[in-house]
């Protein structure tokens, strides 16, 4: 085969041959440069997760994923942001944090505390921390200022009242979306 390539192209470069060698997934057609990459990918189709957490039983397709997960049990946060002092469990989380919070302009500023953000959505999410603080205080005081006009049940937050009204009085189901801030 090498001699045929040499004759066709006039010169042979083994590196170019490696670039054209690919391993294809029979399920979805995705290409990989190594057989190991294809084998790891194959687990997405088979569901094979050979690595198990000894603490909680959660399973993973790759050993590094299990290792990264283990810090959730130890509480270890070895990756430090030198700008603000916040710590992270994974280096990729630190890199994302730096990109989102410490690079470039921050034109969106919170009126309550003065903290600035690169994206309007992050400011919107941040503003919830101020209402959550108030809501958390209400847990301790027992204050429930939001009352359902239909049944009289009261709630700590306006969002809880709205969810109650939708699920109990209008039949609507609301999605419970978790946000990372």
C-alpha positions as CSV (number, residue, x, y, z in Angstrom):
1,X,0.0,0.0,0.0
2,X,2.9,2.4,0.8
3,X,4.4,1.9,-2.6
4,X,1.1,2.6,-4.2
5,X,0.7,5.8,-2.3
6,X,4.3,6.8,-3.2
7,X,3.6,6.2,-6.9
8,X,0.4,8.2,-6.8
9,X,1.6,11.2,-4.9
10,X,5.2,11.2,-5.8
11,X,6.3,11.3,-2.2
12,X,5.1,9.4,0.9
13,X,4.4,11.1,4.2
14,X,3.5,8.6,7.0
15,X,1.8,11.4,9.0
16,X,-0.7,12.1,6.2
17,X,-1.6,8.4,6.2
18,X,-2.3,8.5,9.9
19,X,-4.6,11.5,9.4
20,X,-6.7,9.6,6.9
21,X,-7.0,6.5,9.1
22,X,-10.2,6.7,11.1
23,X,-12.3,4.5,13.2
24,X,-16.0,4.8,12.5
25,X,-18.8,4.1,14.9
26,X,-21.2,1.5,13.4
27,X,-24.1,3.0,15.3
28,X,-23.9,6.7,14.5
29,X,-21.0,7.1,12.0
30,X,-18.9,9.4,14.2
31,X,-15.2,9.2,13.4
32,X,-12.3,8.7,15.8
33,X,-8.5,8.9,15.3
34,X,-7.9,6.0,17.7
35,X,-9.5,2.7,18.5
36,X,-9.5,3.6,22.2
37,X,-11.5,6.7,21.4
38,X,-14.0,4.6,19.5
39,X,-14.2,2.1,22.3
40,X,-15.0,4.8,24.9
41,X,-17.6,6.3,22.5
42,X,-19.2,2.9,22.1
43,X,-20.2,3.1,25.8
44,X,-22.6,5.9,24.9
45,X,-24.6,3.4,22.8
46,X,-24.2,0.3,25.1
47,X,-24.7,2.1,28.4
48,X,-21.7,0.4,29.8
49,X,-20.4,2.2,32.9
50,X,-17.7,0.0,34.4
51,X,-16.5,2.6,37.0
52,X,-18.5,2.7,40.2
53,X,-18.3,5.2,43.1
54,X,-17.7,3.3,46.3
55,X,-19.5,6.1,48.3
56,X,-22.9,6.4,46.5
57,X,-22.9,3.7,43.8
58,X,-23.1,6.2,40.8
59,X,-21.5,4.7,37.7
60,X,-19.3,6.3,35.0
61,X,-18.1,5.4,31.6
62,X,-14.5,6.6,32.2
63,X,-12.1,6.5,35.2
64,X,-11.4,10.2,35.1
65,X,-15.1,11.0,35.4
66,X,-15.3,8.9,38.5
67,X,-12.2,10.6,39.9
68,X,-13.7,14.0,39.3
69,X,-17.0,12.9,40.9
70,X,-15.2,11.7,44.1
71,X,-14.6,15.3,45.2
72,X,-18.3,15.7,45.7
73,X,-17.9,13.3,48.7
74,X,-14.7,14.8,50.1
75,X,-15.7,18.5,49.7
76,X,-12.3,19.1,48.3
77,X,-12.0,22.1,46.0
78,X,-8.4,22.2,44.8
79,X,-8.7,24.7,42.0
80,X,-8.5,28.3,43.2
81,X,-9.5,31.4,41.3
82,X,-6.6,33.9,42.1
83,X,-8.9,36.8,41.2
84,X,-11.7,36.3,43.7
85,X,-10.7,33.4,45.8
86,X,-13.5,31.1,44.8
87,X,-12.6,27.4,44.7
88,X,-13.7,24.7,42.3
89,X,-13.8,20.9,42.2
90,X,-12.6,20.7,38.6
91,X,-10.2,22.7,36.5
92,X,-12.8,23.0,33.7
93,X,-15.2,24.7,36.2
94,X,-12.4,27.2,37.1
95,X,-11.7,28.0,33.5
96,X,-15.4,28.6,32.8
97,X,-15.7,30.8,35.9
98,X,-12.7,32.9,34.8
99,X,-14.1,33.3,31.3
100,X,-17.6,34.2,32.5
101,X,-16.8,36.4,35.5
102,X,-13.3,37.9,35.1
103,X,-12.7,38.5,31.4
104,X,-13.9,41.4,29.5
105,X,-16.5,44.1,30.2
106,X,-19.2,43.7,32.9
107,X,-22.0,46.1,31.8
108,X,-24.8,44.5,33.9
109,X,-24.7,45.7,37.5
110,X,-26.9,44.7,40.4
111,X,-28.7,47.6,42.0
112,X,-28.8,45.9,45.4
113,X,-25.1,45.1,45.9
114,X,-23.2,46.6,43.0
115,X,-21.9,43.3,41.6
116,X,-21.3,43.4,37.9
117,X,-21.8,40.7,35.2
118,X,-20.7,40.0,31.7
119,X,-24.2,38.7,30.6
120,X,-27.6,40.0,31.4
121,X,-28.9,36.5,32.2
122,X,-26.2,36.1,35.0
123,X,-27.5,39.4,36.6
124,X,-31.0,38.1,36.5
125,X,-30.0,34.8,38.1
126,X,-27.9,36.7,40.7
127,X,-30.8,39.0,41.7
128,X,-32.6,35.8,42.9
129,X,-29.9,35.5,45.6
130,X,-31.2,38.6,47.2
131,X,-34.8,37.3,47.2
132,X,-33.6,33.9,48.4
133,X,-31.9,35.6,51.3
134,X,-35.2,37.2,52.3
135,X,-37.0,33.9,51.7
136,X,-34.5,32.1,53.9
137,X,-35.0,34.6,56.7
138,X,-38.8,33.9,56.5
139,X,-38.1,30.2,57.1
140,X,-36.8,31.2,60.6
141,X,-39.4,33.9,61.3
142,X,-42.3,31.9,60.0
143,X,-43.5,34.8,57.9
144,X,-45.6,33.8,54.9
145,X,-46.6,37.0,53.1
146,X,-48.0,35.4,49.9
147,X,-51.5,34.1,50.3
148,X,-53.6,32.1,47.7
149,X,-56.8,33.9,47.1
150,X,-58.5,30.7,46.2
151,X,-57.8,28.5,49.2
152,X,-56.0,30.7,51.8
153,X,-52.8,28.8,51.9
154,X,-49.8,31.0,52.4
155,X,-46.2,30.9,51.1
156,X,-42.7,32.2,51.8
157,X,-42.1,33.3,48.2
158,X,-44.2,34.6,45.4
159,X,-42.8,31.9,43.1
160,X,-44.2,29.2,45.5
161,X,-47.6,30.9,45.4
162,X,-47.6,31.0,41.6
163,X,-46.5,27.3,41.4
164,X,-49.3,26.4,43.9
165,X,-51.9,28.3,41.9
166,X,-50.9,26.7,38.6
167,X,-50.8,23.1,40.0
168,X,-53.7,23.2,42.3
169,X,-56.2,25.7,40.8
170,X,-55.5,25.8,37.0
171,X,-54.1,22.3,36.4
172,X,-50.9,23.5,34.8
173,X,-47.7,21.7,35.5
174,X,-44.5,23.8,36.0
175,X,-41.0,22.7,35.2
176,X,-38.5,22.7,38.0
177,X,-35.3,23.9,36.4
178,X,-32.0,23.8,38.4
179,X,-29.6,26.7,37.7
180,X,-25.9,26.8,38.5
181,X,-24.7,30.2,39.7
